[in-house]
């Protein structure tokens, strides 16, 4: 049947089978996981329980041995030749009752007195450390594994003999048969492959259900490391050459440890049977699901193939609408929705056309070869080409650029990336030139392949003109700011001239009684006049774009003192006391003497204006690394914190009558000298202006001009 040859049929059946297989496999894995988890949990619980029980049993064995040695030890102090036979019988009785002992030795102090049974050895037993320990510990001791001269491995259980005065007189040492101890562990093994082991404090195996492991070490194994720390827990992993689940715990008596475990394979064996039954059941369910999937798919695919045929006919224009497929289910609804979508698609195409036409920018789309596919009204208005002239034409053939290699769209195709806000130009059909900003991007298809490009062009010719007007306005504004600054700078020396002149007038009225004062004041007038003349000269040079520097080596202390002397009348009139604190008598710097004077004058005048009635101005100079730091503090009104960052901006002033240029000019001067200036202030307490300027070597202190 054609239905079963359908790709949709194959896909549907495949998907259904994959889903069913995934569900069955998930259920199987979950069931196996839960079952294995349960088995592992029970296994760990069982291992812990047996380890606890076996640990108690093992501890009792060692306690009984210690008890046997305790019974024998009092006889050691009283033994003599007459009692030796009775002593012999006592020990042999203990040995006969418990096969755990290989033999027992009796020591008087550190000398062997008796060995029962009297096993001959070719060499002495190395137990000196055990005997030595008993002399100071005077309590029982279980040794680590040791090897007898005949090659047998054992451990020793020793007990001291103490007389009535508490003096050490000897000891009784029992040597344990590790094979018997291992057989005892075998009785508690879990299943045929279960493993029990006893480990000494050095990590050496002293008893094991598999006696071939006796004498081997697990000191560097993860479990051995935990046992050295006297930890107890359960652990899964490879040990004794098997993947095992074990429980380990210390036996406090004798500082030895116990391991109880079983191979994971053995523990999970019952679960394997259940897994096999689950697998058989799920296989039967899967086979039934295949039949059901194929039957249900055939009921769905037939109307779908009919609908596909209608879509293909609509695509090539043989149909204007879809015929409803009668299935009384979602496929029938799908055929209705497709018919509605076809109508809506035609409406959207019409709406998209009107949207493109209404966009005031030039919008062009091309195919991957650069052929124009859409050309909106904005493009017609900008380029003066009609839509009919350019559709299906290569956009690179249009004479809209002097050099087509610089066309952004060509770069977009070559580079395979988008370009945004690229400033360029366009030449229209009538050879008109337009400044434009271009946006170009590649269009991608369903497989992320390039199928064309979109180009958006915005005419910014008028914007360019406005930008030129704005630049011109900014230049005029800068000129205005410069003029205001010059006016401010002229005002300061004029005020000095005015004060000096008024004082001269008063002296003249007193009939020239103080000629020296008059000479000094007239000298001040000449100095201020020279400064004003220099300022105007600089202004004239600046307006002619004549930039220059006139830096000489000069003394910052001398400049400051001269200016303070020049302003002394102003300070007296304002009831201001000026104090100075110089950490150096000279402060040589390389700079423009007139500009530095101008900088300090602006700061001093600001301080005078900030002090209302009377106050103090303190001038401090100190070295700060490679700089001189000059600090001018006043006790004026101060500046609020939120306004402090603005005081060096042009035209910003905290005084109603201020121009806001004094500190901005000071800032500009100090920047020209490679220094820095900042302000600190506490409102209603005063302000400090700090100036830093680069030091110069004192031995170079001579005035010379450096022009540039």
C-alpha positions, 0 to 999 in steps of 0.5 A: 500500500502507498500509505505504508510507503509514505515518509510521514508514515515511516516517521510517525511509526519511527517516532512512536516506536522510539517514544515507546522504546524510550518509555519502556527503557526508562521504566526498565532502568528506573526499576533496575536502579530502584531495585539495585539501590534497594539491594545496595542499601540492604547490603550496606545495612547488612554489612554494618550489622555484621561488622558490629556483631563480628567486632564485638565477637573479635573484641571478646576473643581478645578480652578472653586472651587478656583474661587468660594472661592476667590469670597466669601473670601472678604466678610469675612473681612466685615461680620456683623450681617446685612450682614449675610443674604446676605452672606448666600444667596451668598453662598447658590447660589453657593451651589445650582449651583454646587452639587460638594460641601457638605457644605462651612465654613467661618472662622474669623481667626481660629474660625468657623463663619458660615457653609452653610448649617448648618450641625450639627456634633457630633464632630469638623472637624479636619482641623487645619492643613489647617487653619494653612497653610493658615495663612502663605501661604496666597494662596489657598490649596487643602487638602488630603483626610479627614474624616468628623465626620459623617464618610463621606470622602471628601477633602477641598478646602480652600482660605484665606481672606486677607485685604487691608494691606495684613493681614490674616483675615480668610478663606473660606473652601469648602468640596467636594462631592467625589461621585459627583467627581467620577460620573464626572470621570465615564463620561470619562471612556473607555468602560464599565470596564474603570477605572478613578481615582484621587489620593491625594499626600499621594497616597489615592484614592479620586475619582474613577469610582468604588466608593468603592475604595474611601479612599483606598491607592496605596501608595506602588504600583508601580504606586503610587511610580511613582506618588509620584515622579510626573512622567507621563507614561503608565503602564501595570499590575495588579491594582484595582484587574485587569490586566490593561493598564493605563496612569498616570500623575500629576495634578499640581494644588493641587499636586494630580494625575490622573489615566486613564485606561481600562482592557487589556481583554476589550481592546483586545476583538476586536482582539479575533474575528480576531484571531478566523477567522485566526485560522479557516483559518489556520486549513483549510490550514493545512488539505489541506497540509496533503493531498498534503504531502502524495501525494508528498511523495508517488512519492518520497518514491517509488524510494528511497525504490528501492535504499535502496534495492540496498544498502542492497544488496551491503552491503552483497556483492550481488552487486558490483555497483549500478544500476541507478534509472530512475526518471529524478531528484535528486534521479537518481543522488543519485544512480549515486553518490552512485555507484561512492562512492562505487568505491571511498570507495574501493580506499580509503581503499587501500590508507589508507592501504598504509598510515599505512604501510608508517608510521615509527611508530608502529600503532595498532588498536584493537576492544573493547575487545582488539583484534588486527584489524590492525598491520602495517609494523612499528609494525612488525619491532618493535615487530618482529611479522608478521601481520598474527601472531597477527591479531584477537589475544588479544594484552594483550596475547602478551609477550611485557611487564613484567607486563601487568597491567602496559600496557598503552592500558589496562589503556586506556580501564579501565580509558576511557581516552587518554594517550599521551607521556607516556614513557615505554618499549616494549619487542620484539619477540626475547626478545629485550628491547626497550625504547618507547613513547606510545600514546593510545586513544579510538575509538568511534562509531556513538553513541559515544560508544567505539568500540576499541582503537588505539595504536601508539608506537615510539622507542626512544632508540637512543634518550635516548642515545643522552640524556645521551650524552647531560647530559655528555656534560653539566657536562663537560661544568659546569666543564669548567665554574667552572675552568674558575671561579677559574682562574678568582678568582686567577687572582685578588689576584695575581694582588694585590701581584704584586702591593705590590711586586713592591712597596716593590722593590721601597722601597728597592731601597730607602734603607729601609727608610720606614720599616713600609710601607714595613711591611704593604705591606708584610702583604698585600701579606700574606693576599692575598696569604692566600685568594688565598690558601683558594680559591684553597682549596675550589676548591679542596673540590668542585671537591670532591663533598664536599659541606660545609658552614663556616658562622660566625658572622662578621662585614660588615663594617669591611670587607668593610674598610679592603678591601678598605684599601687593594686596596688603591694603585689601587685607587690612581694609577687610580686617583679614590676618594673613599668616604663612608657613613655608617648609622651604625658603625657596620653591623653584619651579619652571613656569610663566611668572605672570600667569602664576601671579594671575593664578594666585591673585584669583585665589586670594581675591576669592578668599577675600570675597568669601570672608564677610567681616573679618577672618584669617588667610593661611598660606602653607608651602611644603614638599610632596614628592616631586611637587611643591604643594601650596595650600591657601586656606580662608575662614570664609563662608565655605562651599556646600559639598554638592557644589564643590565639584563645580567651582572650577567650571567656567561661569559657575559661581557661588556668589551672586555678583561673581562671574564664575571665571576666576577659579576656571582660569586658575585651573587652566593655568595650573594645567598648562604648567603640568600641575593640578588644583583641587578644593576642600571646604566645610560649609560655614567654616572655610575653604582650602585651595591646594595647588601642586606644581612640579619642582625644579633643582635649586642649582638650576635656579636661574631665569631663562626662557623656554619658548615653544 
